[in-house]
């Protein structure tokens, strides 16, 4: 999901995570290319981005969470100013100016995608580590309870905590059943529920 955030901001997409431009990046690029057919379109893109009422919030968000993308956008601004000046002095053709800007724009998109993918992997790893830590804590508490009660004549070993518990990893439908797959401290296990049911976030084996 995070992967689409900056695509929405800079080149368009369907993510809903704020902040977002009032006019999507895809719309800006498409409109600028149509309105500037046979003309240089890069300046239209930069000015349209900066004119958006949400731009200051978007750029502040980039600086905080995606600094490499923010830096690459600044390079895109710098190139645009240079191309505008070179076009004014007839030092470059419109075709070549559009090619240079498109190359930089594509580079901006690649940097953005790379940074988003890295951030997504990091957050997923942190989520998994946190889930595992809670799971290990629960297992340790269960083992401690068992040790404290092992000398209790009324203690029923069948009431001890399950040998394995875990968090939802995947799911799929098989006939009239839905198979919920869990990653536990003692390995992967599954439980079956109704095909129209919702797999619990956590389960015990």
N, C-alpha and C positions, 0 to 999 in steps of 0.2 A: 504493500500500500504506500509506504513511504516512497517507493520507487517512482510513483506518479506525481508526487508533490511538485517537484521542480519542473517536470515536463509541463504540468498545468501552468505554472508560473511563467516559464520562459518560452516554451514551444507548444503548449496546449496539452490537454489530457482530461481525465475524468475524476481525479481525486477530489475529495471533499475537505481535506485537512486545511485549516486556515493557517496563515492568511492567503488570500487568493486575489488575483487581479479582477477588476470589474469586467474586463474584456479578456478572454482567454488568449494565451500566447499563440495558439493555432490561428485564431481569428485575426489577430494582429498581423501575423506573417502573411496570411492569405490575402487580407485586405490591402496590405502595402504592396504586394506583388501585382495585384489586379489594378490598383489605382496608379501604379507607377510602371505599367507595361511599357517596355522599351526605354525605361528611365532607371536611375539608381534607386533601389528600394530600401537600402540599409538605414538611411537617415530617418525615413518614415517609421521604421520599426523602433529605433532608439527613442525618437520623440514621442511615439505613441505609448511606449512603456512608461516613460517618465511622466507623461500627462495623466496616466491612470490615477484616480484618487486614492487607490490603495498601494501605490508603488512604494512609498516611504516605509510602510509596514512590511511589505514583501522584502524589500532590500535589507531592512534591519534583521528580518528573519534569516535571510541568506548569510549575512555577516556572522550571525550567532551560531547557526547550526550547519551551514554549508559554506565555509570561508573560501574554499578553492573555487567553487562555482561563482561566488561574489567577485573574486579576483578576476576570473575569466570573463565575467560580464564587463568589468571595468576595462579590460583589454579590448573587448568588442566595441565599447564606447570610444576608446582612444583610436582604434582603427577607423571607425566611422568618421570621426573628425578629420583624420588624415585624408581619407578618400574624398570627403566633401571638398577639402582645400585643393587636392590634386585635380579633381574634376573642374573646379572653378578656374584653374590655371591651365587647363587642357593638357595636363601631364599624364593623364590616363583616360582610357575610353570607358564608356558606360558599361560595356560588356565585361571588361577586365575588372572594373570596380565591383560589379555584382559578383564576379567569381571570387575575388578576394574576400568580400564580406561573407559570402556563403561558406567559404572554407573556415573562416573564423567562427561563424555561427554553428557549423557542424562540430567544431572543436569544443565550443561552449556546451553543446548538447552532450558530447562524449564525456567531458569532465563532470558534468552534472550527473549523468547516469552512473559513472564510476563511484562518485562520492555517495550517492544515494544507496547503491548496492552495498558499499562498505558499512554505512551507518545501519542499514537494515540487518546485515549479518551480525554486527556488534550487538544490537538490541535483542536479536533472537538468542544470541549466546548468553547474554545477561539474564534473559528470561528463563532459559533452561537451567542456568547455574542457580538462580534463585529457587526454582522449583525443586531442583535436586537437594539444595540445602534444607528446605522445609521438609522434604521427604526423609532425609537422613536424620533430621531432628526428631521427627515423629517416630522413626524406627528406634532411635536411641531411647526415647521416652518409653516406648513399649517394652523394650528389653529391660530397662530399669524397673518398670512396674512388675515384670515377670520375676526378676531377681528378688524384689522386696516381698513378693507373695509366695515364693516357692516353698517356704516353711509353714505357710498357713494351711492347716488341714482342710479348710473350707474352700480353698482356692481351686478352681477348675481349670485345668490346662486348656480346655477347649475354649475358654473365654479370653485367652491371650490374643493379642493383635494378630491379624493375618500375616503370613510370611512375606507377602509382597503387596505393595501398593504403589500407584503411580499416577501420572498425569496424561491426559489424552494426547496421543501422537497422530492418529489417523483414524479413518472410518470408511466403511463401504457397505453397500446393501447387497445381501445375498438372499434371494427369494423373498420370504416374508419377514426376514430378520435383518437387522443392521448390526454389523460386527464393529465394535469399538475397540481400537487398539491402544494400549497404554504402555508407556515406558516407565518401568519400575526400577528400584534400586537392585532388585535381584533378577532383572531381565524384563523382556517384553511379554505381556500377556493380553488376552482378549476377553471381552464379555459380550453376550448377545442380548439385544433388546428388540422391540418391535421396529419394523422398517420405517415407521412414521415417527418413532421416538427421537429424542435428542440425547446424544451421548453425554454423560456427566463429565465435567472437567477433570475430576479425579475419581479413582475407583480402587477397590481392594480385591485381591485375588482370593 
